Amino acid sequence: MYSADLADKAVERDINFHGYADDIQLYVHCRPEEIAATTPKLEGCITDMDSWMSANRLKLNMDKTELLWAGTRYNTSMLNDSGTSLQLNNVTVNASQHVRVLGVHLSSDLSLDKHVSSVSATCFYHLRQLRGIRRSPDADSATTLVHAFVTSRVDYCDAILAAALKTTTDRLQRVLNAAARVVSDTMKFDQGLSRLMHQELHWLDIPERVNYKLGVLTHAPVSARQGVSVPIKLLHSRQSSRYTAAFYALLHVIS
């Protein structure tokens, strides 16, 4: 609550605000021709927040501030040097291609390739370590270790994978397949992987895990608002082939 007044500074500049205990996120929407006018608005908002923090014996860490312009690949490729960076006091904040927010990698083209690559690399690293000691723990202990180091990472914020391309979800599916092999202490080309995952381990595939997460997130507020138990109905969305010619600017500020 000590930084609650910062939201007022963002509202005064007509900028969306999201605050955590030790960092701030600012969001603004604009069209390509409005970038030049949007950049000074962001700079002014950060300057106001910096002045407020200095007056309240707090410090805004400019060196860790990140800027991301998000849009279609065509629009982001047309960005020139003007308006793509911020001047904050004596610090220049250049636009990044990727930023990490709450453990999720966001890309300027809003693709999930960077995030999926990071999750897959981390999970396969832990699976290689667990494979080396697999003969020591029993099946229950191996399952616990896999859940702690692998599947928990796969399931973290997996709702963002809704309506993702199959090529994207297949990369995480390979992680689950390898995790099931470690739990069962079987090799890559052993038969019976589908039976192992679905009948013995009772694991869902990646698309079903995403749908389950969406169903849980949707069911809780709906049932609470209606006061009765309602069945979960999964809604399948379809990606549109058309995109709006607009940018979203995400400014990640560390306080």
C-alpha positions as CSV (number, residue, x, y, z in Angstrom):
1,M,0.0,0.0,0.0
2,Y,3.0,2.3,0.4
3,S,3.1,2.9,-3.4
4,A,-0.6,3.0,-4.0
5,D,-0.4,6.7,-5.0
6,L,1.6,5.7,-8.1
7,A,-1.5,4.5,-9.8
8,D,-2.9,8.1,-9.7
9,K,0.2,9.3,-11.5
10,A,-0.5,6.9,-14.3
11,V,-4.2,7.8,-14.5
12,E,-3.3,11.4,-14.8
13,R,-1.3,10.6,-18.0
14,D,-4.0,8.2,-19.3
15,I,-1.7,5.2,-19.0
16,N,-2.8,1.7,-17.7
17,F,-1.0,0.7,-14.5
18,H,-0.3,-2.6,-12.8
19,G,1.8,-2.6,-9.6
20,Y,3.5,-5.3,-7.6
21,A,5.5,-5.2,-4.4
22,D,8.8,-4.3,-6.1
23,D,8.0,-3.4,-9.7
24,I,5.6,-1.5,-11.9
25,Q,4.1,-2.2,-15.3
26,L,2.7,0.6,-17.5
27,Y,0.7,-0.2,-20.6
28,V,-0.4,2.1,-23.4
29,H,-2.1,1.5,-26.7
30,C,-1.4,3.5,-29.8
31,R,-1.4,3.3,-33.6
32,P,1.8,3.4,-35.6
33,E,1.5,7.1,-36.4
34,E,0.9,7.9,-32.8
35,I,4.2,6.5,-31.4
36,A,6.0,9.9,-31.6
37,A,3.3,11.4,-29.3
38,T,3.1,8.4,-27.0
39,T,6.8,8.3,-26.1
40,P,6.8,11.7,-24.3
41,K,3.7,10.6,-22.4
42,L,5.5,7.6,-21.1
43,E,8.6,9.6,-20.3
44,G,6.5,12.2,-18.4
45,C,4.7,9.5,-16.4
46,I,8.0,7.9,-15.4
47,T,9.4,11.3,-14.4
48,D,6.4,12.0,-12.2
49,M,6.8,8.6,-10.5
50,D,10.5,9.2,-10.0
51,S,9.8,12.5,-8.3
52,W,7.1,11.0,-6.1
53,M,9.4,8.2,-5.1
54,S,12.2,10.6,-4.3
55,A,9.9,12.6,-2.1
56,N,8.9,9.5,-0.2
57,R,12.4,8.2,0.2
58,L,12.1,5.5,-2.4
59,K,14.2,4.9,-5.5
60,L,13.2,4.1,-9.1
61,N,15.8,1.8,-10.7
62,M,16.2,3.3,-14.2
63,D,18.9,0.8,-15.1
64,K,16.5,-2.1,-14.8
65,T,13.6,-0.4,-16.6
66,E,12.6,-2.3,-19.8
67,L,10.5,-1.1,-22.8
68,L,8.7,-3.4,-25.3
69,W,6.7,-2.2,-28.3
70,A,4.3,-5.1,-29.2
71,G,2.5,-5.4,-32.5
72,T,2.5,-7.4,-35.7
73,R,5.9,-8.3,-37.3
74,Y,5.2,-6.0,-40.1
75,N,4.4,-3.0,-37.9
76,T,7.4,-3.6,-35.6
77,S,9.7,-3.9,-38.5
78,M,8.7,-0.4,-39.7
79,L,9.7,1.2,-36.4
80,N,12.5,3.7,-36.9
81,D,14.9,5.2,-34.3
82,S,12.5,8.0,-33.4
83,G,10.1,7.1,-30.7
84,T,11.4,3.6,-30.0
85,S,13.4,4.5,-26.9
86,L,12.8,6.6,-23.8
87,Q,15.0,9.3,-22.2
88,L,14.7,9.0,-18.5
89,N,16.9,11.6,-16.8
90,N,20.4,10.5,-17.9
91,V,19.4,7.0,-18.8
92,T,18.3,5.8,-22.3
93,V,15.9,2.9,-22.3
94,N,16.0,1.2,-25.7
95,A,13.2,-1.0,-26.9
96,S,13.7,-4.7,-26.3
97,Q,12.6,-7.6,-28.5
98,H,11.8,-9.7,-25.4
99,V,10.9,-8.9,-21.8
100,R,10.3,-11.3,-18.9
101,V,7.2,-10.6,-16.8
102,L,6.4,-12.8,-13.9
103,G,8.4,-15.6,-15.4
104,V,6.8,-15.4,-18.8
105,H,8.8,-14.2,-21.8
106,L,6.8,-11.7,-23.9
107,S,8.0,-10.9,-27.5
108,S,7.5,-7.8,-29.5
109,D,5.5,-9.8,-32.2
110,L,3.5,-11.5,-29.4
111,S,4.7,-14.9,-30.4
112,L,5.4,-17.6,-27.7
113,D,8.5,-19.0,-29.3
114,K,10.9,-17.4,-26.8
115,H,8.8,-18.4,-23.8
116,V,8.4,-22.0,-25.0
117,S,12.1,-22.3,-25.8
118,S,13.0,-21.1,-22.4
119,V,10.6,-23.5,-20.6
120,S,11.7,-26.4,-22.8
121,A,15.4,-25.8,-22.2
122,T,15.0,-25.5,-18.5
123,C,12.9,-28.6,-18.3
124,F,15.2,-30.8,-20.4
125,Y,18.1,-29.7,-18.3
126,H,16.4,-31.0,-15.1
127,L,15.3,-34.1,-16.9
128,R,18.9,-34.9,-17.9
129,Q,19.9,-34.5,-14.2
130,L,17.1,-36.7,-13.0
131,R,17.8,-39.4,-15.6
132,G,21.3,-39.7,-14.2
133,I,20.0,-40.6,-10.7
134,R,16.8,-42.4,-11.8
135,R,17.9,-45.8,-10.5
136,S,18.2,-44.4,-6.9
137,P,14.7,-43.1,-6.1
138,D,11.6,-45.2,-6.3
139,A,8.7,-44.4,-8.6
140,D,6.9,-42.2,-6.1
141,S,10.0,-40.1,-5.4
142,A,10.8,-39.8,-9.1
143,T,7.2,-38.6,-9.7
144,T,7.6,-36.0,-7.0
145,L,10.9,-34.7,-8.4
146,V,9.5,-34.5,-12.0
147,H,6.4,-32.6,-10.7
148,A,8.7,-30.2,-8.7
149,F,11.2,-29.5,-11.5
150,V,9.4,-30.1,-14.8
151,T,5.6,-30.3,-15.0
152,S,5.2,-27.3,-12.6
153,R,7.2,-25.2,-15.1
154,V,5.1,-26.5,-18.0
155,D,1.8,-25.7,-16.2
156,Y,2.9,-22.3,-15.0
157,C,0.9,-19.6,-16.9
158,D,0.0,-22.1,-19.5
159,A,-3.3,-20.3,-20.2
160,I,-1.4,-18.0,-22.5
161,L,-1.1,-21.1,-24.8
162,A,-4.8,-21.0,-25.6
163,A,-5.3,-21.2,-29.4
164,A,-1.6,-21.5,-29.9
165,L,-0.3,-23.3,-33.0
166,K,0.2,-27.0,-32.8
167,T,3.9,-26.5,-33.6
168,T,4.2,-24.5,-30.4
169,T,2.3,-26.9,-28.1
170,D,4.2,-29.9,-29.6
171,R,7.5,-28.6,-28.3
172,L,6.1,-28.7,-24.7
173,Q,4.5,-32.0,-25.4
174,R,7.9,-33.4,-26.1
175,V,8.9,-32.2,-22.6
176,L,6.0,-34.1,-21.1
177,N,6.8,-37.2,-23.1
178,A,10.4,-37.2,-21.8
179,A,9.2,-36.6,-18.3
180,A,6.9,-39.6,-18.4
181,R,9.9,-41.7,-19.6
182,V,11.9,-40.6,-16.6
183,V,9.1,-41.4,-14.2
184,S,8.6,-44.9,-15.7
185,D,12.3,-45.4,-16.2
186,T,11.8,-46.3,-19.9
187,M,13.8,-45.3,-22.9
188,K,12.9,-43.0,-25.8
189,F,11.9,-45.6,-28.3
190,D,10.1,-48.0,-25.9
191,Q,6.4,-48.6,-26.9
192,G,3.4,-47.7,-24.9
193,L,3.9,-44.0,-24.3
194,S,0.3,-43.0,-24.8
195,R,-1.0,-45.7,-22.4
196,L,1.7,-44.8,-19.9
197,M,0.8,-41.1,-19.8
198,H,-3.0,-41.4,-20.0
199,Q,-3.8,-44.6,-18.2
200,E,-1.0,-45.1,-15.7
201,L,0.2,-41.5,-14.9
202,H,-3.2,-39.9,-15.7
203,W,-1.5,-36.9,-17.4
204,L,-3.3,-34.7,-19.8
205,D,-1.6,-33.6,-23.1
206,I,-0.7,-30.0,-23.5
207,P,-3.9,-28.8,-25.3
208,E,-6.0,-30.5,-22.7
209,R,-4.0,-29.0,-19.8
210,V,-4.5,-25.6,-21.3
211,N,-8.2,-26.1,-21.6
212,Y,-8.4,-27.5,-18.1
213,K,-6.6,-24.4,-16.8
214,L,-9.0,-22.1,-18.6
215,G,-11.9,-24.0,-17.3
216,V,-10.8,-23.7,-13.7
217,L,-10.0,-20.0,-14.1
218,T,-13.5,-19.4,-15.7
219,H,-15.4,-21.6,-13.3
220,A,-14.3,-20.0,-10.1
221,P,-15.5,-16.4,-10.7
222,V,-18.7,-17.5,-12.5
223,S,-19.8,-19.9,-9.7
224,A,-18.9,-17.3,-7.1
225,R,-21.0,-14.6,-8.9
226,Q,-24.0,-16.9,-9.4
227,G,-23.8,-18.5,-6.0
228,V,-24.4,-21.9,-7.4
229,S,-22.2,-24.6,-8.9
230,V,-22.1,-24.4,-12.7
231,P,-20.5,-26.9,-15.1
232,I,-17.3,-26.0,-16.8
233,K,-17.8,-25.4,-20.5
234,L,-14.6,-25.0,-22.5
235,L,-14.7,-22.4,-25.2
236,H,-12.5,-23.0,-28.2
237,S,-11.3,-19.8,-29.9
238,R,-10.0,-19.5,-33.4
239,Q,-7.1,-17.2,-34.2
240,S,-8.0,-14.5,-36.6
241,S,-6.0,-14.1,-39.7
242,R,-6.3,-10.3,-39.6
243,Y,-4.5,-8.1,-37.1
244,T,-5.2,-4.5,-36.1
245,A,-2.5,-2.0,-37.1
246,A,-1.7,-0.9,-33.6
247,F,1.0,-1.1,-31.0
248,Y,1.0,-1.9,-27.3
249,A,3.8,-0.5,-25.3
250,L,4.8,-2.3,-22.1
251,L,7.1,-0.5,-19.7
252,H,8.5,-2.7,-16.9
253,V,9.9,-0.5,-14.1
254,I,11.8,-1.9,-11.2
255,S,11.4,0.1,-8.0
